[in-house]
Amino acid sequence: MEHFNAASEEALEQTLLSCLRSPRWRRRVAEHRPYPDLDSLLAAADEAAYDLTWPDLTEALAAESLPTLPPGTYSAAYTALSAAHAAYEARFGHVFVICLEGVPRGECLDHILEGIRSRLTNDPEEERVVVAEELRRLARERLVHALRGAGNCASNHNEPAPGR
């Protein structure tokens, strides 16, 4: 926590925006430094995420990418995933996001496809609620990874992949 609390504004901005591309969220988290412990930081990050408006979330969604699939995933899986993402984006107008925290690497593809298929049945308002929660979970996971020295916040299952 010392490193996070003592980071320059520029370094903090870079770290926080790599967790969630929302300037409003970044400002809210940054303005409450110093944090006494990780739990306090995560609580503030959650609160800031809960307060995001749909335009804030849309801005964050624009910077999200498809989850990286494990090495050795067969090409038909990429085709199925691309088709599912296209159907989702056509229905909701934005990229599909899902937090893969706790999902074993070998089960990521199934988890992603299951998530897309089940969420395609949501109406747009229901999906907005789910998207907001997934972005909050992603930001939280990325922040934990950053603080534990795993590099920037993108160092988890949701690293940028071709096609978003």
C-alpha positions in Angstrom: 0.0 0.0 0.0 2.9 2.3 0.6 3.9 2.3 -3.0 0.3 3.0 -4.1 -0.2 5.8 -1.6 3.2 7.4 -2.5 2.9 7.1 -6.2 3.1 10.2 -8.3 -0.2 11.5 -9.8 1.0 10.4 -13.3 2.0 6.9 -12.1 -1.3 6.5 -10.2 -3.3 7.7 -13.2 -1.6 5.2 -15.4 -2.1 2.3 -12.9 -5.8 3.1 -12.2 -6.7 3.7 -15.9 -5.2 0.3 -16.7 -7.6 -1.2 -14.2 -10.7 0.6 -15.6 -10.7 3.1 -18.4 -13.0 5.5 -16.5 -11.6 9.0 -15.7 -14.4 9.5 -13.1 -13.6 6.2 -11.4 -9.8 7.0 -11.4 -10.4 10.4 -9.9 -12.7 9.0 -7.2 -10.2 6.3 -6.2 -7.2 8.7 -6.3 -8.7 11.5 -4.3 -9.2 9.4 -1.2 -5.5 8.5 -0.8 -3.8 7.5 1.4 -5.5 4.2 2.1 -4.6 2.4 5.3 -4.9 -1.1 3.8 -6.0 -3.1 0.7 -9.5 -3.6 2.0 -10.1 0.1 2.3 -8.8 0.7 -1.2 -11.0 -2.0 -2.6 -14.0 -0.7 -0.8 -13.4 2.8 -2.3 -12.8 1.3 -5.7 -16.1 -0.6 -5.4 -18.0 2.5 -4.3 -16.6 4.5 -7.1 -17.6 1.8 -9.6 -21.1 1.6 -8.2 -21.5 5.4 -8.8 -20.6 5.3 -12.5 -23.3 6.3 -14.9 -24.0 4.5 -18.2 -21.9 7.0 -20.2 -19.0 6.4 -17.8 -19.4 2.6 -18.2 -19.7 3.0 -22.0 -16.4 4.9 -22.0 -14.8 2.1 -20.0 -16.3 -0.6 -22.2 -14.7 1.1 -25.3 -11.3 0.3 -23.9 -12.0 -3.4 -23.0 -10.8 -6.3 -25.1 -11.7 -9.9 -25.5 -10.3 -12.2 -22.9 -7.1 -14.0 -23.9 -7.7 -17.7 -24.5 -5.1 -20.3 -23.3 -2.4 -21.4 -25.6 -3.3 -24.4 -27.7 -7.0 -23.4 -28.0 -8.2 -24.9 -31.2 -9.2 -22.6 -34.1 -12.8 -23.7 -34.1 -13.0 -22.3 -30.6 -11.9 -18.9 -31.9 -14.5 -19.1 -34.6 -17.3 -19.9 -32.0 -16.1 -17.1 -29.7 -16.0 -14.6 -32.6 -19.5 -15.5 -33.6 -20.8 -15.2 -30.0 -19.1 -11.8 -29.5 -20.5 -10.6 -32.8 -24.1 -11.6 -31.8 -23.6 -10.0 -28.4 -22.3 -6.7 -29.8 -25.1 -6.6 -32.4 -27.7 -7.0 -29.6 -26.2 -4.6 -27.0 -23.9 -2.3 -29.0 -20.8 -2.9 -27.0 -18.1 -5.4 -26.3 -18.9 -8.4 -24.0 -17.0 -8.2 -20.7 -16.7 -10.9 -18.0 -14.4 -11.3 -15.0 -12.6 -14.6 -15.1 -11.3 -14.4 -11.5 -11.1 -17.9 -10.1 -11.8 -19.6 -13.4 -9.1 -22.1 -14.3 -7.3 -21.3 -17.6 -8.6 -24.5 -19.2 -12.2 -23.6 -18.5 -12.1 -20.0 -19.7 -13.5 -20.6 -23.1 -16.4 -22.6 -21.8 -17.1 -20.0 -19.1 -17.0 -17.1 -21.7 -19.3 -18.9 -24.2 -21.7 -19.9 -21.4 -21.7 -16.3 -20.2 -22.4 -14.8 -23.6 -25.1 -17.3 -24.4 -26.9 -16.7 -21.1 -26.6 -13.0 -21.2 -27.9 -12.7 -24.8 -31.3 -13.5 -23.2 -31.1 -10.4 -21.0 -33.0 -7.3 -22.0 -30.8 -4.2 -22.5 -31.5 -2.8 -19.0 -30.7 -6.1 -17.3 -27.5 -6.4 -19.3 -26.5 -2.9 -18.2 -26.6 -4.0 -14.6 -24.6 -7.1 -15.3 -22.0 -5.1 -17.4 -21.6 -2.6 -14.5 -21.0 -5.5 -12.1 -18.5 -7.2 -14.4 -16.5 -4.0 -14.9 -16.5 -3.5 -11.2 -15.2 -7.0 -10.6 -12.6 -6.6 -13.4 -11.3 -3.3 -11.9 -11.1 -4.9 -8.5 -9.2 -7.9 -9.7 -6.8 -5.8 -11.8 -6.2 -3.4 -8.8 -5.3 -6.4 -6.6 -2.9 -7.7 -9.3 -1.2 -4.3 -9.6 -0.7 -4.0 -5.8 0.7 -7.4 -5.5 3.4 -6.5 -8.0 2.0 -8.3 -11.0 2.8 -5.3 -13.2 0.0 -3.1 -14.5 -3.6 -3.9 -14.0 -4.0 -5.7 -17.3 -2.0 -8.7 -16.1 -4.9 -11.1 -15.7 -7.2 -13.2 -17.8 -8.6 -10.2 -19.6 -5.4 -9.0 -21.4 -6.0 -7.4 -24.7 -6.6 -9.9 -27.5 -7.0 -9.6 -31.2 -10.4 -8.2 -32.1 -10.9 -6.5 -28.7 
